[in-house]
């Protein structure tokens, strides 16, 4: 059984800005975003929105290729 738990978090302005920039970059490259939960999990590991977008896009492209 799937259970959804909603939670509210407060982000530092720098972290929120990184998320927003990376999200926009990924949407421009791939047409849609991976979703807030997944992307926010990556944000804590990266410091540059372009690096985060590159990392995610590389993951997606690698999985799609035969």
N, C-alpha and C positions, 0 to 999 in steps of 0.2 A: 504494500500500500504506500502510495506517495503522499508525503506530508509537506505542506508549504508553511514555512515560518517566515513571517515578515518582521523585519527589524529596521530600525533607523540608526544610522551612524552619523557622526560628525567628522568631517574631513578637514585637514589643514588646507588652506587656500591653494598652496602649491600642489598638493596631491589632487585636488579637484580640478585644477587647471590642467595638469598632466593628463588626467583621465579624459577631459573634454577634448583636448587637442588630439590625443591618440584616437579617440572614438571617431572624430571627424575625418582623420587621415584614413582610417580603416574603411569607413563608409565610402570615401572617395575612391579608394582602390578596389574594394570588393563589392560595393553596392549595399552592404549592410554591416551592422556591428555584431560582435559575438555575444553581446549582452553584458549588462552591468556587472554581474557577479564574477564572470570569468575575467573580464577586462580589469576589474579592480584587484583581483588576485594577482594579476601580472604587474599592475602599477606599483605595488610595494617592492618589486624586484628591479624596476628600471627607473632611470632618472630623466630620460629624454623621450618626449612623445614620439619622435621619429623612430627611435630605437625600439620602442614598444610596438609601434605599428609594423615595423619591419619584422620583428620577432613573430608577431601574430600572423602576418601575411605569409611568412616563410613556413610556418606550421601548417596553415591551410593549404598552400600550394603543394607542399610535400605530400600531404595526405591525399590530395586529389589526383596527383600524377600516378599513372599505372606503373 
